[in-house]
Amino acid sequence: MSRQLPLFPLGTILFPGMTINLHIFEERYRSMISKCIEQRTPFGIVLIRAGDEVEEGRLGGAPAEPHLVGTTAEISANVRLEDGRFLLTAVGRERFIIRQITQRHPYLVASVQVLEEEVAPGVAKAAEELRAIYLRYWKAVEVATGVPVEPDELPSDPATMAYQLADRLQVSLARKQHWLEAPLLARLYEMASDLRAELALMPGSQDDAGQGFAGLGSLN
């Protein structure tokens, strides 16, 4: 089933279960957030695919065109400043796909459909493999640096674990958007492959090389 959802195009990605802090200063988005708070409804965060998220009424720049897959954001805390601006924290809840843009002014509203997580054969095994590689990665970091490392404990639920790692891995926005759109099994396999590639770059590693990436340096 589809539903109407106001959209907030940004230069970042929100994954389900993750939090984001936002400063809402444009009048059109103040209005949108006010309505969401009053009605206790979520809004959608979508990565900008093309164009610019220019301020309302400003000349220059093309209107932002979002990627089709985003995440619903539920406001968990907010402060309204005297001049009408908002400081808020929102939590990612569900992935959705845009079926149709139904409003463009003053802000985007779309007819969206929630994307359910698949329960595919092999998910549990792939999650355990990713968990094992994650622990090997941090052990290798400890050996390479000589500094004891206590990695964060990963969630037991495969989808939650995948979103947490997707949020924290230092990869491109394009890669993160791909993971937001991809089926869970593909996400797990690809993250494991990326971690193996990073392990292969470490001194003394016996892991096979692959397509490298920037690692997990900011995870802890």
Residue, then its C-alpha position, 0 to 999 in steps of 0.5 A: m500500500s502507498r501513502q503520502l510522505p513529505l520529503f527532505p532531500l539531503g546530501t546524506i543518507l539515513f539508514p533504518g535504526m540510525t539517528i540524524n541531527l538536523h537544523i531546520f531553518e528554511e520557512r518551507y521546511r519549518s512548515m513541514i516539520s511543524k506539521c509532522i510534530e503536530q500530527r505525529t507523523p514521519f517525513g522522508i529523508v532522501l539523498i539528492r541525486a541531481g540538482d541542488e537543495v537551494e534555499e527557497g526563493r534563491l536564484g540559481g541552481a536546479p531543484a533537487e531531484p532525489h533518489l527513489v529509495g529513502t528512509t522514513a524519519e521519526i522525530s524523537a526530540n526537537v527544540r524550536l528557537e525563538d526565530g522559528r528554526f528547529l533543532l531536531t533529532a530523528v530516527g530512521r524507521e523504514r525504507f521506502i520507494i517513491r512511486q510518484i511525486t505528488q507535490r513540488h511546492p513549497y516542498l516535495v511530497a510523494s506517494v511512497q511504498v514501504l520496502e519490506e526486508e526479505v527473509a532469504p535463504g542464506v541470510a543467517k550464514a552471511a551475517e555470521e560470516l560478516r560478524a567474523i570478518y568484522l572481528r578479524y578486522w579489528k584484531a588486525v588493527e590491534v596487531a598493526t597499531g599495538v593499541p588494544v581495541e574493543p570493537d562495538e558489539l554488533p546487533s544480533d539481527p542481520a538487518t540491524m547489523a547491516y544498517q549499522l555497518a552501512d552507516r559507519l563504514q567510510v565509503s562513498l555516498a553512492r555505495k551507501q545508497h546502493w546498500l540502502e536499495a539492495p536486498l539484505l543478502a547482497r548487503l551482507y555479502e558486499m560488506a564482507s567483501d569490502l572488509r576482506a579487501e581492507l584486511a588484505l591491505m594490512p601487514g601480514s594479512q592472508d585475506d584475498a585482495g578485492q576492491g578496497f575502501a576507506g575502512l572502519g576508522s571511525l567506528n569506535 
